[in-house]
Amino acid sequence: MKDRIIGKIILSGLLENTSPFLIGNGEGDQIDIQIVKNSEGKAYIPATSFAGAVRHHMEKFIPKENKIFECVFGSENNGVYQSHLVVDDLISDNAVISSRDGVAIDSEKNIVKTDEKGYGMKYDYEIVEPGAEFKVNLETTIREGADKEGIIRLLRTIVAELEKENIQIGGKTTSGFGKLKLHDARIIGFDFTNRTHVSAWLNYDFSSIPPVDLSTIEPFSMEANDLIVEATFSLESSLIVGLSIGDPGAPDKVNMKSGGKNVIPGTSIKGVIRHRAEKIINTLSDNPKCCESIINGLFGYVDEKSKSKMKGRITVDECYPKNVEDFVQNRIKIDRFTSGTIESALFNSAPLWDSNSNSRLEIRSVVNDFNDHEAGLLLFVLKDLWNGDLAIGGEKAVGRGCIRGISAVIHAGSEKFELTQEGTGIKITGNAGKLEEYAHALSEKCTGGDNNA
């Protein structure tokens, strides 16, 4: 019989989300975007979402025309070719669901959208906090003529990418959401020409079949032309990304938390980077189209008039400050006209402060398939953050949000650079001339004849 089934390959393990994720189920009664839940109220990752995220990530490196890729994920290139991969819904028993606030941004003016009455358009959404665990089970059917060893190698590559947290799911992935890490991965192959294997398969007895030794299998090459900036900063002043918790006994505003830890959301950091990037480009170029071209290509855009959109290529992870303490600070409201205090208008906030001069903020950003001028732009933004010229978080008008650079590791394709603050100078390990080339490329992009590209 042609293409008869001769075996199965099972990939199993335990997935943990290392950053919050958002897979929405539409608008709820009390919240704008609800997390998708099963009939028992448990958060889960739909099989379609997980399989789609895996396929999308893999096809960036392995051509869809590849026979092994077609066999596992299906294809429409040479007629419809059904996927041989079966994925179960990933259900968590320990997921913690919380909510966050957001604001709608006018894509043309880059300011907060307002409603008919002129009020800002705020929305809220549920997230699954980091640390939820999901049992994962991927089943691949092996038919006669299939490249079994190649399929195992592809599955081994999926394991490697999940172990490195390179595959993300759900929404807001460019703000660091949706990172998954695979633990205890096992690949087991069933050979249906072997009676012992058939019996084990029918009895769902996976323990009797020895797993594949993953250390002996070389994953497919997944090298990418990415720009990765991992910078470490210290907190120079106080910092707060405000959240009102509604407790009468608590401060009016506290720093946002995720999984019980203080957090600076990726959305906040990315917004700061974008705003400063626009300022840098507009300083170098008097052509508005230059700024629009570079910013849209890097951060993406949504054009509501033409119904066109493009996802950004820059991802900024969430930052969890270390060695910081929150102290309550009382303040008073000032009348803008008399410059006097407003009676009974006392309020307080609990920003984060450096603890024992040892605070650390690790900010990580990635630009997929970067261009030299984009590397130059990110270097200028890094310089401003490093020197304390660019604040993050809220209440900047009272001096909050200033940070200072300590060290940075930059991967630009095959190039690697290390920056370390030493006294009043910065020690650069790597080809410093290449960093100059990136800066020059941005200048050429902004002042040359390529402004409309």
TORBARO-124489 format. One record per residue: y, z, x of N, C-alpha, C in turn; residue in three letters. Coordinates in steps of 0.02 Angstrom, whole numbers, plus 50000, padded with zeros to 5 digits. Layout:
YZXYZXYZXala/...
This chain:
499405000050043500005000050000500625000050044met/501084995650030501684994950071502145000950063lys/502415003350121502895008950122502625015150088asp/501975016450093501715022550063501955028550102arg/501985034250068502225040450100501675043250145ile/501855044450208501365046950256501555053750284ile/502115056550261502295063150287502965065550261gly/503125071550279503765074650263504015078450324lys/504675078850330504985082850383505475087650348ile/505405094050364505825099250334506275102350386ile/506925102450371507405106050413507635112150372leu/507535118050399507735124150364508115128750410ser/508465133550381508845138350420509305142350375gly/509745145950405510215150150369510925148050388leu/511305145950339511995143850350512465149650335leu/512975150350377513495155350366514175151850370glu/514605153150322515275150350327515695154750372asn/515945151850426516345155650474517095155250459thr/517275151550409517955151450383517915150950307ser/518445152550271518405152050197518255144850176pro/517955144150118517885137350091518065137250017phe/518255131249996518465130149928518125123949901leu/517665125049854517365119549816517515121049743ile/517995117649715518265119449650517845117049592gly/517935120649537517585119049475518085118049418asn/518695116049437519215115049386519625121249374gly/520075120849326520535126249311520205131449268glu/520315137849285520045143349246520565146249199gly/520365151549163520815154749116521365158649151asp/521205161549208521685165849243521865163349313gln/521575157949334521705155349401521685147849398ile/522085144649441522155137349437521545133549461asp/521235135849515520645132549542520095137649551ile/519555137049514518995141649520518465138949567gln/518135143549602517555141649643516975139849597ile/516595134749617516005132849578515475138349584val/515205140349526514695145549523514115143249479lys/513525146149491512945144349450512945148549386asn/512415147949347512375151449283512365159049290ser/512185161449350512165168649362512815171249392glu/513315166849399513955168849426513975169149502gly/513455166449535513445166449608513775160149636lys/514165161149689514465155349722513925151249757ala/513995144749754513515140449789513845134149814tyr/513505130949860513725124449886513285119149853ile/513575114849811513165109649779512835105249831pro/512225103249816511865098849862512245092549878ala/512595089849827512975083649837513535084749887thr/513875090549882514425092049929514175092650000ser/513615096250008513355097350076513085090850106phe/512685087150067512405080850092512955075850108ala/513475075650065514025071050077514405072750140gly/514525079350152514885081450212514485079750275ala/513825080850272513395079250330513405071750344val/513315067850291513315060550301513975058050328arg/514525060550299515185058250321515295059850395his/515085065750416515175067650486514735063350531his/514115062150512513655058450555513855051150562met/514115048250508514265041050511514895039650553glu/515265044850573515815043750619515575042150689lys/514945043950704514675042950771514075038250772phe/513705037950717513115033650714513245028150663ile/513215021850683513365016350636512925016650574pro/513225015150516512845015250454512295009950453lys/512375004850497511874999550501511265001750541glu/511315007550575510755010150613510165011350567asn/509575008850586508975009250543508785016450528lys/508855020850577508685027850566509175030950516ile/509815029450524510325031950478510185029450407phe/510025023050401509875020150335509275023450303glu/508775024950344508165027950318508295034850290cys/508705038750325508835045650303509345045850247val/509915042350255510465043050208510515037450157phe/510115032250165510165026650119510695021650141gly/510705015850109511175010650129511275005650073ser/511845002350074511984996850028512134990450066glu/511984990450131512144984650172511664978850159asn/511024980350160510514975150149510154976450083asn/510534976050030510254978149966510284985649960gly/510164988349902510174995549893509554998649924val/509665003449969509125006850004509195014149990tyr/508745016949951508805023949930508725028749988gln/509135034149985509085039350035508405042850030ser/508125044650087507495048250090507615055750102his/508245057850097508415064750109508515068450043leu/508185073950035508245078249976508535084849997val/509085086949964509425093149982509455097649920val/509295103949929509355108749875510055111649873asp/510265114049813510875117949809510825124049854asp/511375125849886511385131449933511715137349897leu/511315142349878511555147949839511605154149882ile/512155157849874512255163949914512185170149870ser/511855175149897511795181649863512315186649885asp/512675185149939513155190049965513865187349970asn/514015181849937514685178849941515205183349911ala/515765184049946516345187849920516885182849902val/517095183049840517605178349814518265181849808ile/518785178849835519465181449828519925175649810ser/520565177049805521035171749785521625171649834ser/521925165949839522535164949879523045161149838arg/523675161749860524215158149827524415152149868asp/524675147149835524945141249868525545138749829gly/525915134149859526475131049825526395123449829val/526595120049776526565112749774527155109949814ala/527015105149857527535102149900527705095149876ile/528355093749872528585087049855528465082649916asp/528035077549907527815073449964528385069249993ser/528915067949953529475063849978530005068150013glu/530165073949982530695078150009530435083550056lys/529775084550056529465089850097529745096750082asn/529895097950018530105104549996529675106549937ile/529745112749915529345115149860529525111449795val/529015109249759529125106049695529395111149645lys/529805108849599530065113249547529885110449478thr/529845114949429529705112749361530345111049325asp/530305110049259530875107949220531445113049223glu/531285119349233531785124649234532045126049305lys/531785122349353532015123349422531635128549461gly/531105131349431530705136349466530195132849512tyr/530045136149569529545133449614528855133349582gly/528465128249598527805127449568527275130749611met/527125136949594526615140849629525935139749595lys/525405140049634524735139749606524285144449645tyr/523715146149617523245150349653522545147349649asp/522125149349695521455146449699520975151649728tyr/520355151049707519835155449733519535152549797glu/519315157049840518965155149901518345159549910ile/517865157049947517305161149970517475163550040val/517515170150047517705173050111517165171650164glu/517375171650228516885170650282516325175850280pro/515735173950303515175178450307514645177650253gly/514765173150205514255171850154513675168050186ala/513065169550164512465166450192512125162150139glu/511885156350161511565151550117510925148950150phe/510375149350115509765146350140509805138850130lys/509665135150184509715127850181509025124850190val/508895119650151508245116250154508355108850144asn/508225104850197508285097650193507585094550201leu/507405090450154506745087350154506825079750162glu/506495077050213506525069850225505835066850216thr/505795061550176505155058050164505035052850218thr/504425052750245504235047950297503765042850266ile/503955036550270503535031150245503245027150302arg/502745023150288502445018950339502965014350370glu/502945013850435503415009450469504065012950489gly/504175019050464504785022650482504735025450553ala/505305026050585505345028850652505375036450647asp/504785039550645504755046750635505105050550691lys/505005048550753505325051950810506075051250806glu/506305045250785507025044150778507325048450723gly/506955049350668507195053550613507235060850635ile/506735063050673506755069950699507355070850746ile/507485065650785508065066050830508715066450791arg/508765062750736509365063050694509445069950663leu/508895072750639508925079550611509105084650665leu/508845083550726509025087950782509775087550795arg/510065081750787510785080850797511175084550743thr/510925084350681511255088050627511245095550642ile/510675097950668510615105050687511145106750740val/511205102450790511675103750845512395103950819ala/512565099350774513255099150748513395105150704glu/512905107350665513005113350624513045119650667leu/512665119850721512705125650766513375126050801glu/513695120250811514355120050843514925120650793lys/514765121350729515265122050675515695115750669glu/515395109950681515765103650679515765100350610asn/515375102950564515335099950497515675104750448ile/516155102050409516525106050362516415103550291gln/516485108050243516375106350173516975108350131ile/517025105350072517525107450023518225104950038gly/518715108350007519415106450014519765110150070gly/520365107750087520795110850138520455111350206lys/520035106450223519695106750287520175105750345thr/520735102250334521215101450389521615107750401thr/521535112750357521845119350368521325124450390ser/520765122050416520265126450445519735128950396gly/519765126650333519265128850285518605125250295phe/518065128350268517425124950261516985124650322gly/517105128650374516675128350433516025131950420lys/515475128850442514805131550433514465132250500leu/514065137550507513675138450568512945139550548lys/512495135850580511785136250565511435141150612leu/511025145550582510625150350620509885149050606his/509465150950653508735150850644508485144050620asp/508725138750650508535132050629507805130650647ala/507445127450601506745125350613506645118450584arg/506295114250621506085107750596505325107550598ile/505035106150540504305105950534504105099150508ile/503625095950542503375089450521502685089950489gly/502615086850430501965086650396501685079550401phe/501075079050426500725072650432500205072250376asp/500325067950326499875067650269499215064150283phe/499125061750344498465059250363498025064850391thr/498325070850395497975076750419497845081450360asn/497205082950346497035087050288497365093950290arg/497385096850350497695103450357498425103250337thr/498765097950357499475097250341499565096150266his/499115092150235499165090950163499065097450125val/498585101350145498455107750112499045112450120ser/499335112650179499915116950191500505114750148ala/500595108150141501145105550101501055107250027trp/500455106250002500325107649931500385115049914leu/500235119349963500275126549952500945129449976asn/501385125049996502045127250020501975132450075tyr/501495131150120501345135750175501635132850239asp/502285134250250502605131550309502435135450372phe/502195141550365502065145750424501455143450463ser/501015139650431500395137550465500495131350509ser/501075128050502501215122050542501725123950596ile/501565122950659502035124750712502665120450709pro/503255123450717503875119650715503965115250776pro/504405110450770504575106050826504965110050878val/504815109050941505185112350995505845108651004asp/506385111450976507025108050976507315107151046leu/507105111451092507375110951160507145104751196ser/506625101551171506355095551204506645089151176thr/507085089651125507355083751093508095083151108ile/508295077451133508995076251151509365073551089glu/509885076951065510255074351007510615067851024pro/510795064150973511205058150983511885060251012phe/512185055751050512845057151079513355057451023ser/513745062951022514255063850970514945064751003met/515035061451060515665061951095516225058651055glu/516785061951052517345059451012517975059551055ala/518435055051038519085054751073519565059451037asn/519425065951044519825070951008520275074751057asp/520835077051030521285081451066521175088551038leu/520955093151081520825099951060521275104651101ile/521685108451065522135113151097521935120151075val/521725124251122521545131251108522005135751148glu/522495138651115523015142451149522995149751128ala/523125154151176523135161351164523855163951174thr/524095167751126524775170351127524775177851119phe/525315180951138525435188051123526005188451071ser/526015193851035526515194850983527135198051014leu/527695194451013528315196851042528685201550995glu/528685199950931529015204050881528505205650826ser/528735207350769528285208450713528125201850680ser/527605201850638527385195650605527105197350536leu/527255193050488526975194150422526915187550384ile/526325186450355526235181250305526135185050240val/526675185450201526725190350148526235189550090gly/526015195250065525585195450007525755201749967leu/525895200949902526025206649859525375208449824ser/525145214749833524495216649807524535220249740ile/525155221849717525225224549649525045231849642gly/524965235449697524805242549695525455246549700asp/525615250649650526255254449652526325258849713pro/525765261149741525795265549799525795261849865gly/525725255349863525705251349924526385248249938ala/526495245850000527125242350015527205236149970pro/527825234149961527965228349918527635222049946asp/527585221750011527295215750042526885217950103lys/526265215250107525835216550165525615209850193val/525315210050252525075203750281524425201650246asn/524335195250240523735192550207523115194450246met/522585195750209521945197450239521395192750214lys/520885191750255520305187750237519695191250264ser/519235193050220518645196650241518815203450272gly/519355206550249519565212950274519965212650339gly/520075206750367520435205850429521115202650416lys/521615204550456522255201150452522165193850471asn/522505189450436522425182350448523095178850442val/523175173750484523725168950476523405162450453ile/523525160450391523175154650364523325148250404pro/522825143950407522935137450440523485133450408gly/523565134350341524105130750306524785132750333thr/524875139250347525525141650372525655138950442ser/525155139250486525255136850554525365129350555ile/524985125750515525055118450514525745116450487lys/525995120250438526665118750412527195119750465gly/527125124950506527605126150560527575120550611val/526955118450629526875113050678527175106550652ile/527045105050588527305098850559528075098850559arg/528375104350538529095104650534529415103650603his/529135107050654529415106250721529275099350748arg/528695096350733528545089550756529065084650728ala/529245085450664529745081050634530415081750670glu/530595088050686531225089150721531235085950790lys/530675086350825530625083450892530695075850888ile/530335072750842530365065450836531065063150817ile/531375066650770532055064650748532565065850803asn/532425070350850532865071350907532805065450956thr/532205062950963532085057451010532245050650981leu/532215049950915532305043450883532795043950825ser/533225038950818533685038650761533415034050706asp/532785032050712532475027750663532025031950617asn/532215032950554531805037050509531085034650501pro/530985028050508530315025350500529855027550557lys/530145029050615529745031450671529435038150654cys/529845042750628529595049350610529075048750554cys/529225044750504528765043950448528085041150472glu/528105036250517527495033150541527065038150580ser/527375041950626526985046550667526735052450626ile/527165055250585526975061250546526435059450494ile/526525053850460526015051850410525345050350443asn/525365047250502524745045650537524385051850562gly/524765057150575524475063250603524295068250548leu/524745069250500524645074450449524425071650382phe/524405065050375524215062050312524795062050263gly/524685059050205525215058650155524915057350086tyr/525325058550036525165056849967525775053549937val/525715047349917526265043749885526105043249810asp/526435047449770526275047749699526505041449662glu/527005038049689527245031949655526745026249662lys/526515025149724526045019649736525315021749727ser/525215028249715524535031049707524115030049771lys/524455029849828524095029149891524105035849928ser/523605036849970523575043050008523135042150069lys/523225046550117522825046350178522735053550202met/522125055250220521985061950245522235062550317lys/522505068250333522755069450400522185069850451gly/522365068650514521865068950568521935075250610arg/522405079550592522495085750629522205091550588ile/521825095850620521545101750589521805107850627thr/522035112750590522275119050620521875124750590val/521515128450632521085133850608521495139950588asp/521165144250549521465150650533521475154950595glu/521985159250599522065163550658521995170850636cys/521575174550672521455181650657521745185750715tyr/522355188450706522675192250761522245198250782pro/522225199450847521845205050875522325210150906lys/522115216450905522505221850935523205222250906asn/523245222150840523875222950805523815228650755val/524385231550736524405236950687524945235350636glu/524825237550574525345236550523525725243050512asp/526385242550516526825248250504527305246550447phe/527415251350404527855250350348528585250850371val/528985245950351529695245950368530095245650304gln/530525250550294530945250750234531585246750246asn/531785243150193532385238950198532775239450133arg/533395237050134533815237150075534085230150063ile/534205228550000534475222049982535245222249988lys/535515216850011536235216350022536545211549971ile/537105213549943537485209249898537835203849940asp/537685197549927537955192149968538705191449963arg/538995193849908539715192949898540115198749927phe/539875204949919540245210749943539995213150011thr/539405210650031539075212850093538895220250091ser/538895223150031538685230050024537985230449997gly/537705236449997537025237349972537005236949896thr/536455234349870536345234149799536005240749779ile/536295244249731536045250749712535325250449688glu/534915254949712534205255649693533785249649713ser/534035245649760533665239649781533335240849848ala/532945246149852532565247649913531885244249908leu/531675241149962531005238149964530725239050033phe/530075238050039529755238850104529215233550114asn/529035232650176528495228050195528115231050252ser/527515228550262527075231050316526875225350361ala/527325223150405527145217750451526685220150506pro/526425215550545525985217050601526405217850664leu/526225222850705526575224150768526055224350824trp/526305223050884525875223350943525605230350954asp/524965230850971524655237350984524515237951059ser/524865242651092524765244151163524875237951208asn/525335233751188525515227751227524905223451243ser/524445223151195523825219451207523655214851148asn/524155213051108524025208751050523815201751073ser/523385198651033523155191851048523115187750983arg/523395181750987523355176950933523065170550962leu/522495168450937522165162350962522255156850910glu/522625151750930522785146150885522425139950910ile/522025136950866521635131150885521805125250839arg/521945119650869522085113550831521695107750861ser/521495103150818521105097250838521405091050806val/521505085950847521725079350821521165074450834val/520885071750780520345066950786520615060150808asn/520255057050855520425050250878521175049750895asp/521385053850941522105054450955522375048650996phe/523025047650991523395042951032523815046951083asn/524005043651137524375047151190525025050251164asp/525395046551121526025049251098525925055351053his/525355055751018525205061650978525055067651022glu/524725066351079524605071751127525265074351154ala/525725069651169526385071651193526755075851142gly/526715073951079527055077651026526775084751020leu/526115085451022525815092151017525985096451078leu/526065093251137526255096951196526965099851189leu/527415095951160528095098451149528095104251099phe/527695103751047527635109250998527345115451032val/526825114351073526525119951110527035123351155leu/527465119351187527985122151230528445126751191lys/528645124651131529105128751091528765135151067asp/528135134651048527765140751030527695145351091leu/527535142451147527415146151209528025150151230trp/528615147051223529235150251245529565154651193asn/529235155551135529525159851084530075156551045gly/530135149951049530665146351014530465144250944asp/529835145150927529585142950862529205148750831leu/529475151450776529175157250743528685155050689ala/528205159350675527715157950622527725163750572ile/527505162250511527495167350459528155167950422gly/528245173450386528835174450345529335179150377gly/529905179950342530445184350363530705182750433glu/530745176250447530985174150514531715176050523lys/532095176550469532805177950474532945184950502ala/532445189450500532535196050529532135196750593val/531965191050624531665191150690530915191450694gly/530575190550638529845190950639529545184250661arg/528925184550685528535178550698528575175650767gly/528935178950814528995176250882528365177950923cys/528105172950957527515173850999527645170951068ile/527235172951117527305170551185526635168051211arg/526655162551248526045159651274525755163651332gly/525095164251332524725167551387524295162451424ile/523905158551386523475153651417523305148251365ser/523075142651389522865137251344522365132851380ala/521885130451341521405125451366521485119251322val/521595113551354521715107351318521185102251338ile/520825099751288520355094251299520655088051267his/520765082951306521035076651281520545071151299ala/520065069851254519535065251270519115068051327gly/519075064451382518695066751440519105071051487ser/519765071551475520205075551518520195082851496glu/520285087351545520325094551530520895097551570lys/521285101751536521845105051569521825112451551phe/522035116651597522095123751585522795126051603glu/523125129551558523795132051569523775139651568leu/524085142751618524095150051623524785152351642thr/525045157251605525695160051622525625164651681gln/526005163251734526005167351795526715168951813glu/526925175151798527625176951811528075173051765gly/528565169651794529025165551755528815158251752thr/528255156651784528025149751785527355148851751gly/527145142551745526515140951714526075137251765ile/525485139951776525005136651821524615131551781lys/524575125451806524215120051772523615118051814ile/523025118551784522415116151816522215109651782thr/522125104451822521985097851793522505092951816gly/522475087051791522935081651811523605082451775asn/524065085951807524725087051776525085080551763ala/524955075551805525275069051794525075065951728gly/524475067351705524245064751641524645067851583lys/524805074251590525225077451539525905074151535leu/526165072351593526805068751595526745061951560glu/526175058751569526075052251536526075053051460glu/525785058451435525785059651363526505060551337tyr/526895064451374527595065551354527985058951356ala/527865054951408528205048451414527995043751358his/527355044051338527115039851283527485041351218ala/527625047851206528005049551145528705046951149leu/529015047551208529695044851216529715037351205ser/529225033851232529185026551223529085024851149glu/528665028751115528535027451044529165028251003lys/529575033251020530165034750980530765030350998cys/530805028051061531395024251082531245016851093thr/530605015151096530415008251109530415003951047gly/530064998451052530044993750996529474994650949gly/529125000450954528535001550914528655006450857asp/529275006950834529465012050785529165010850716asn/528995004750701528725003350634527975003150632asn/527655004250690526925003750692526615009850661ala/
